[in-house]
Amino acid sequence: MKVKIYMMLTMMMLAFTFGPTVSAKPVDEPAPKTFTDEEIEIRMNEMRQRVKEIKEMDKSELTRSERKALRQELRDMNKEARAFGERGVYLSVGAIIIIILLLILIL
């Protein structure tokens, strides 16, 4: 009797543990656009030109909302310029600590 109960419990456990896998269709996300060096240089020149225009503007005549829009535009251009310039390798603090510890252990 105990053997039947243990068999049933084992079967129930295995039935719920190893259930059928759900095969969902993967979402097709568009690949991020990669820019060539020429396109990046053209866009950077456009942004530099726009920044010059903003610096030469007489901002005293602008309303508060227009000044806020200019600040937001400058922030967006700054973020875009930083995104174009990110081509280096960055290490986190944890990675640096691990590298130092490995060097200490090896040497």
Salt bridges, closest charged atoms under 4 A:
ASP37 OD1 - ARG87 NH1 3.41
GLU41 OE2 - ARG48 NH1 3.83
GLU46 OE1 - ARG43 NH1 3.33
GLU53 OE1 - ARG50 NH1 3.22
GLU73 OE2 - ARG50 NE 2.77
GLU80 OE2 - ARG43 NE 2.88
